[in-house]
Amino acid sequence: MTDRLDWIQKELDGLKEAGLYNRIRTLSSPQGAWLVVDGKRVLNFCSNNYLGMANNPRLVAAAKQALDTYGVGPGAVRTIAGTMDLHLELERRLAAFKGVEAAITFQSGFTANLAAIAALVTKDDIIFSDELNHASIIDGCRLSGAPTIRFAHANPADLERVIVEHQGTYRRALCITDGVFSMDGDIAPLDKIYEITSKHGIMLMVDDAHGEGVMGKGGRGIVDHFHLHGKVDIEVGTLSKAFGVVGGLVAGKAVIVDWLRQRGRPFLFSSAVTPPDVAATIAAVDLLEESTELVDRLWSNARYFKDEMKRLGFDTGQSVTPITPVMLGEAPLAQQFSRELFEEGVFAMPLGFPTVPRGKARIRVMISAVHAQADLDQALEKFAKVGRKLGVIA
Ligand SMILES: *Cc1c(COP(=O)(O)O)cnc(C)c1O
């Protein structure tokens, strides 16, 4: 007799045999340069907490105050009774920070992509999407029902080729690219992409999840980095990486934000972000507007770590951002390297196929502003030790 759920255990066993089963480590400390992971105190190079905001005292204090004033939950979706004055204040502050007409927030960057893409195009339209775009963009494209044409990664010439190839077959077109690509730390050639999309009258959307709070002046994002204000139509961002809290946003022209308030399904049918989250995010915007100190420290830490790793003989790939891949080749080597680092008190993630192409397995080092010089030096020493032991460097 077979149970109708037996297939699930078989699938799970298959994942384990293939080495693809996700074993999830557990933290029992706040986010920061150091973590307690599975009971062990380790140096943290895994988080997207670029600026250390996740445990910043100013954000914690703002969240506590909001708890006392507004309670713990929003009580409804934004369009019924879930919009508090705090939500509107955050949206005004984000719009001002990013230098756009308006902004709208969502529960996450993931839902921001689902909301925006499905509201902008339908089956009569078309999407041109970078082949390495994030999973939430891929899901948003599917949800929209619009045919999705992939173009070669970060390749404006190939974008133009597919646009020309499909001319006359669609009503409206939307081009979507990640701003920063999280596996390699490279960035989209947004200026060149804009030249092409504007020439062909195509809407342009960038998902700047890893660029928000990192790229541009004082962390204003990749559009600011390329001086493309008012040219990129839709900027999607997350409040859960450099901003240190949780949530997503869309920034752009007022008419787009107005449309998403009417047609962004996660905005209409899923509850609002909680008051403490919103208040903490407003405090994050305060910090970014007051000073570029955290963003500057993030970049100087990243430059130092990358330069020293290269000097040790490691291949750090094509990264132009604080995301530092350490290229190792085969997945088992990356896994072994990561395990040995963890034994030495350094927590850094191995990435292998299918997250990255076969033969391009790596360890991804996420640098933050709250790593002290001594933390970086300790990590470099451990990378050198494990690298020599495993024959990666001489
Ligand atoms: C992390 C990420 C997201 C999802 O953001 P969340 O706020 O965690 O849902 C979306 N897009 C890209 C490119 C990302 O890196």
The ligand as a Tripos MOL2 file, in Angstrom:
@<TRIPOS>MOLECULE
LIG
   15    15     1     0     0
SMALL
NO_CHARGES

@<TRIPOS>ATOM
      1 C1         17.0300   39.4660   -2.0730 C.3       1 LIG1
      2 C2         16.4600   39.8340   -3.3840 C.ar      1 LIG1
      3 C3         15.0830   39.9840   -3.5370 C.ar      1 LIG1
      4 C4         14.1090   39.6530   -2.4400 C.3       1 LIG1
      5 O1         14.1050   40.6130   -1.4360 O.3       1 LIG1
      6 P1         13.3560   40.2680   -0.0650 P.3       1 LIG1
      7 O2         13.0780   41.5880    0.5230 O.co2     1 LIG1
      8 O3         14.2800   39.4260    0.7340 O.co2     1 LIG1
      9 O4         12.1150   39.5340   -0.4400 O.co2     1 LIG1
     10 C5         14.6060   40.4030   -4.7660 C.ar      1 LIG1
     11 N1         15.4350   40.6420   -5.8010 N.ar      1 LIG1
     12 C6         16.7720   40.5070   -5.6850 C.ar      1 LIG1
     13 C7         17.6520   40.8160   -6.8500 C.3       1 LIG1
     14 C8         17.3280   40.0840   -4.4810 C.ar      1 LIG1
     15 O5         18.6520   39.9370   -4.3670 O.3       1 LIG1
@<TRIPOS>BOND
     1     1     2 1
     2     2     3 ar
     3     2    14 ar
     4     3     4 1
     5     3    10 ar
     6     4     5 1
     7     5     6 1
     8     6     7 2
     9     6     8 1
    10     6     9 1
    11    10    11 ar
    12    11    12 ar
    13    12    13 1
    14    12    14 ar
    15    14    15 1
@<TRIPOS>SUBSTRUCTURE
     1 LIG1         1 GROUP 0 **** ****
